[in-house]
Amino acid sequence: MRPSSRSPRRVSTALVLLASLAGPPTALAQFRPPPATEAQRQSEQGEQALVSANAAAAKGDKKEAEEKFRRALQLFEQSLAQEPQSVATAAGLGSAANALQDFQRTVARVQPVFAQNPGELSLAYPLGTAYFKLRRFNEAVPVLEQVAAADQPDHLIVHYYLASYYLYVQDGNKAVTRLQRYLALRPEKLAGNDFQIHELLGKAHLLRRDAPAARAAFEKSQAGRAESAPAQIGLAAVLEMEGRVPESRALLERLVTKFPQVAEPKERLARLYLSAGDVPRAEAQALALVKLGATPASHLLLGDVRLAQKQPSQAEAEFRKVLELQPGLLLGQIAVGKALQAQARHEEAIQFLETAVKSGGGSLELWATLGSVNRRAGRFQRAVEVHRRVVEMAPRQALGWMLLGADHFATGQWDQAIEDYGSALQVQPNHPGAKQWLARALAHRARDRAGTQRLDDAVRDLRRAYDLDRSVAMGRRLGAVLLESRQYAEGRKVMEGAVTLPGATWREHLLLGYARLGSGDAQSALASFTQSSEATQEPDQRAEASAGAALAEVELGQVDAAVQRLSDAGPSKSAAKVAEANLPRVLVRRALAKLEAGDPVAANRDLDAVDRLGTGKRGDLAKLATFARALTRAEEGKFAEASSGLKRALTPAPEWAWPNTRTLADAWVLYRQGKVAPSRKLLTTAQKKPMPGQPRWMGALTGALLRREAAIAYASGNMKASEKALKAALAVTPDDALVQHNLACVDWRQGDTSGAVATWKRLEPSVAVASLNLGIDAQERRHEPAEAVDAWRRYLAAGAGPRAAQVREWKDRLQGLYGLGDASGAAPAGVTAEETP
């Protein structure tokens, strides 16, 4: 079968029929949104009114703009009442309310919606702006930072708001960031106002202590424009920061003349005058500023001038005018408190500031001032409480810790003060005041510790203080305590650095002299004392330096010069104490030196001076003087007194004496008595345990005993014994010319005349008695009177020896006998051995 087909016409007919059966013909249906709610309609109308208001404001029609804004606000209020969580409505309400400066309404209506939609910028912008205008900065800044992070051109002003706030709180870095972002985003049509942004940039760089960047910003602000007072004032501030204060002052003086109606140059110039101590000029500028306009700033400046003039009551009157003009002004409240305090009205100052705090003064500076006034009034506990509150309010600032440190410093609580200043440095590591005051607190604690003989702890404190405050004063303190603890090498290092610091005086060189003296460098010490004396013209200070120089001269062996200095100590009490403490010791030392040189008479004179001066409570020095006196008695042949003196000086043994000092001293006295055997016995006992430095002296006494033994044997005619003793002495001191000479005398007496003559001729330049013996040999053995006369003439020419008179008699006799002159006398009997000590 073939498939059937249906005509298209028949199909169309069927469709038409079907449609007719279904009902009457209708149009095809289309999608339509649901009808707007009343709230949405009102919100849309509000948006239209807001657009119209902005257009009117752009044309400058303030009245129409205000009417449109109020109409928009009314519509948004009605809409938001029906739909409280509408983001669009809340954003429109915030914009309209801000335009009408009704910021409280913005906060009240927008904040609840923003809390539910914290990421919505359309809400954050009006809410953050309202907070900012209400000076609720703690709430405004986080919201505005959120808006600024989006970098939307419509929200450009937010960067300006944030920069203004950061300038207000003295955060130059963040202010610079926001201002630079503003310049990057601002449209070209606003470029004409960039000079204002550059002015603010300059102020931000000043806060950052970046003088070059600040100068560049102010110069950009001034470029291409007539001279601008704000830009020039900024440049004056840059000059001041660069240390060019005279140039800054000159610029401000010119600005005051060129812009007589501008207040800021007058105020800044007056502040410069005040800081320089030029109060009359500061007063003139302050009065001109008040005349220009009775503003809080002008009366605040005039009050500061009155304080500088020591007129606190008049200053108080000016500061109260500040509060009349602007009630609750923080700087005015603080200033009144300071004026009351300057009048010693501490309780009134405290009550005034307490009232200011209770009335809502949440300022750090106000709380800080309240605490400081309490401290100055002696209410230390209250000061600490208030300043702890400052720490709680600003835990990341050093201010509160610094104030707590000052409270504890004032009461001498050094441990707590050190802890407070250390906390300040943890918060702000580069805080200069914290370093300085921490160093001072450490120095005070070190002084107390040194007073209780805790010298090691004191040194540690002062080392830390010197690291914090590398000043002359701190170096001097550290050097002094190092000297007191006898750490002379360390003290020398410190003082050698201190004398190179700015402000070093004669006193630093004086301490360096003592440090060098203590470390054993007397020559350098003398140079330091000399430099100390040259660094001052004050007689008492020069006397102190001279006393130190005397001690150095003692160590250098210049005892006579030292005695002269100490005997004439000068007007200084300190120098007099040094002389009183050291002159007896120096005189005893010189007496011992005189004894060593064989001058007991001079030694006795020094010891007599010691007796007149007295040794005070210094028992060891008194015993040393007695010891020296005993030795002079031995030299004078007063051996009983010498032995008695030694017993008193060395019983019980003083600190300066070695265990064998008594044995050696007795051996010396016996030697001077000529008792060689007992003396040698004691010396042999002492030599079994020699002390440091004694072996050389013991060797010298051994040689002296041998020489004395030889002399006694020679005098008794026992040449063998004399020869033995002299050879033993020569073994001890092989270069001793006198021993060689005397041994030659023994040889001559024993018949070795040629050897003896050869030795005398060799020794004649250094031993005068050799000429005497050559003359005796020529006369007695070789019968050469002419040679004898010549030899004795050389002996007499060498100086007045102990036998000069007798030798002159011999010479004259030979001259008379042999036609060489007229004289008579006895002839020599034999050669002479020189006496040895």
Secondary structure, DSSP 8 states (H G I E B T S, - for coil): -------HHHHHHHHHHHHHHH-S-------------HHHHHHHHHHHHHHHHHHHHHHT-HHHHHHHHHHHHHHHHHHHHH-TT-HHHHHHHHHHHHHTT-HHHHHHHHHHHHHH-TT-HHHHHHHHHHHHHTT-HHHHHHHHHHHHHT--GGGTHHHHHHHHHHHHTT-HHHHHHHHHHHHHHS-GGGGGGHHHHHHHHHHHHHHTT-HHHHHHHHHHHHTTSS--HHHHHHHHHHHHHTT-HHHHHHHHHHHHHH-TT-HHHHHHHHHHHHHTT-HHHHHHHHHHHHHH---HHHHHHHHHHHHHTT-HHHHHHHHHHHHHHSTT-HHHHHHHHHHHHHTT-HHHHHHHHHHHHHTT---HHHHHHHHHHHHHTT-HHHHHHHHHHHHHH-TTSSHHHHHHHHHHHHTT-HHHHHHHHHHHHHHSTT-HHHHHHHHHHHHHHHHHHHHTT-HHHHHHHHHHHHHH---HHHHHHHHHHHHHTT-HHHHHHHHHHHTTSTT--HHHHHHHHHHHHHTT-HHHHHHHHHHHHHT---HHHHHHHHHHHHHHHHHTT-HHHHHHHHHT--S-HHHHHHHHHHHHHHHHHHHHHHHHTT-HHHHHHHHHHHHHH--TT-HHHHHHHHHHHHHHHHHTT-HHHHHHHHHHHHSS--TTS-TTHHHHHHHHHHHHHT-HHHHHHHHHHHTTS--TTHHHHHHHHHHHHHHHHHHHHHHTT-HHHHHHHHHHHHHH-TT-HHHHHHHHHHHHHTT-HHHHHHHHHHHTTT-THHHHHHHHIIIIIS--HHHHHHHHHHHHHT---TTHHHHHHHHHHHHHHTTS---------S-------
